[in-house]
Amino acid sequence: MTWRSHLIIGTAFSRVITSLVEDVIMPLINSLISMTSKDRRTITIEPGIAIGQFLGAILDFLIIAFILFVAIRTLQKLKRQEHVTIESLLSDPKVAAQKRLTGALDRLNQTLESRNNQVL
């Protein structure tokens, strides 16, 4: 995948998470806050400080960060399992003996070829 496809997927993912927060999670929070005739987007501390929109952005970030964390940990576990499998194959005594035998046969073959070349 190219960086452009990653960017497109990331943008689409961000829109899905924003929609989840704005259309599903925040209405539930609004019902819990139960402020009369106030929406979470209009909650302000002082004039001009819209805390409601800021909380929505924080929720977006936390959800995306959690999903990325889980994805990266899963990839790391898969990579570790692959590495352990390769190491277990290399540390197998039968494989080690086979490598030693193959090396000995290669050296013997080189010795015989060099002697044949000297005789000719």
N, C-alpha and C positions, 0 to 999 in steps of 0.2 A: 504494500500500500504506500502511496505517496503521501507527502505531508498535506497536500490539498484534500485528499479523501479523509485524513484524520481531522482536519479543520472542519470539514462539512459534517462529519459524524459528531464532533464535539459541539458544534453549534446547534445541531438538531437535538442532541442530548440535553444541552442547556435549556433549550426552549421547553422540552418535556418536563424537566425538573421545575422550571419557573411556573409552568401551568399547574403542576401538581401542588406546589406551594400556594399559589394564588387561588386556585379553584377548588381544592380539596382540604388542605391543612388549615389555611387561614380562616375559611368560614367556620370550621370547627372551633378554632381559637376564638373567633368573634362571638360564637354562641356561649363559650365559657366566660368570656369577659362580660358579656351581657350589658354593655353600655347602651343606654337608650339612644336610639337613632344615631349611633356612631359606628363607623366602619373602621377596621384596623388601619386602613391607609390614612385616615384622617386624625388618628391619635397623635397629638403633639404635646411636647413638654412645655415649650414656650412658643410664641408665634414664630413660625419659620423652621422649627425643629420637628421634622416628621419622623417620629420614632417608629411608627407602624411600618412604613416602607423599609426602614433600616432593618427591622426585625425580619421582614420577608426576605431581604437580601441575605441576611445571616443564615436563615433556614436553607435557602438555595445553596449557599456555600457549604454548609455542613452536610447536606445530603450528597452533593457531588463529591466532597472530600471523602466521605465514608465509602461510597461506591468505588472510588479510585483506590482507596486503601485496601478494600476487600479484593479487588481485581489484581492489584500488584502482589499481595500476599499469596494469592492462588497461583499466579505465574511463578513466583519464587519457589513455592512448594513443588510445583511440577518440574522446575529446573533442577532442584535438589534431588528429587526422585530419579530423574534421568542420570544425574551425575553418580548417584549411589549405585545404580544398575551397572553403569560402565565400570566403576571401581570394583564392584563385586566380580565382574567378569575377569578383570585383570588380576585380582588377587586369588582367583581360583587356582588351586595347586595343579590341577590337570592342564589348565591353560598355560601356566608357567612352565611345566615340564615339556609341553608341546613346543613352546617357544625355544627352550634350550635345545631340544632335539632338532628342531628346524635349523637353528644356528649352527649346531655341530655338523649337520648334513651339508649345509652351505659351505662351511670351511673345508670339509672333506672333499667336496666337489671341486672347489677352487684348487686345492692341493693336487688332486688327480689331473686336472686340466693343465696345471703348470708343469707337471712331470711329463705328460704326453707331449707338450710343446717342446720340452728339452730333448726328448728322445728323437723327435722328428728332426 
